[in-house]
Amino acid sequence: MTLLLLLLLSHLLADFFLQPNRWILCRQSNGWRSPALYQHAAVHGLVVLLLLAPLGLGLQWPAIAAIIATSHLLIDGIKSRYVDSLTTFIADQVAHLLVIGLLWLSLASSHWQALLAQLGQQQQPLLLLSLLYLSCLTPASVCISKLLSRWSHQSLNERPSLLAAGQTIGYLERLLIVSLILADQFVGVGFLLAAKSIFRFGDLSKQHDRSLTEYVMLGSLASVSWALVTGIIGRSALS
């Protein structure tokens, strides 16, 4: 399980936190000819190398990194041929996770699995918490923005200065909800959602714009749902 958590953590870091937007745009414009495509794959391989090196897997960890980097290169290269949408994003992430899952399963019976099990007893809670909290930041924002892209042109255009603030509010909201669920403080989640609803209702009632109200409600529900599911999964796994 430790190896799986490390591979998932490396995927989150490399795919969402270590990939500049200009790389994404370059890949979408140039496809297989994009230097960013190969840079991004190299970053994936490097992150895997750095995370797996302390486990002492001998010659197997460079091979694992090479497999992850190559598969990412192929999957993202194929993805670049299609229109960027929620469907292609989900298909892309499912493909990456399938590669990670299959790789982990193929190595589960290796001779060093016993060593990983011993090391993992102390590392697994920390790795799991890292995955939970990191998934509530950029990955959640990207998924929600893909979901809302269908209706974004119908909503009121926000000022650029407010976009970062809204994103930060979403980060804090999801982190707080996950933390409260892990601490078994579901009442606190209720108070947080009630407070947010009061502020949102006051702002939206002044706009008199039904499409904006529905757009904001959809985004808020998606954000809260992500945090609730993440918190419940994490609480179940840690218990």
Secondary structure as UniProt FT lines:
FT   HELIX           2..12
FT   HELIX           13..17
FT   HELIX           21..30
FT   HELIX           31..33
FT   HELIX           35..52
FT   HELIX           53..55
FT   TURN            58..59
FT   HELIX           60..79
FT   TURN            80..81
FT   HELIX           86..107
FT   TURN            108..109
FT   TURN            111..112
FT   HELIX           113..135
FT   TURN            136..137
FT   HELIX           138..148
FT   TURN            149..151
FT   HELIX           152..154
FT   HELIX           160..182
FT   TURN            183..184
FT   HELIX           186..207
FT   HELIX           210..238
//
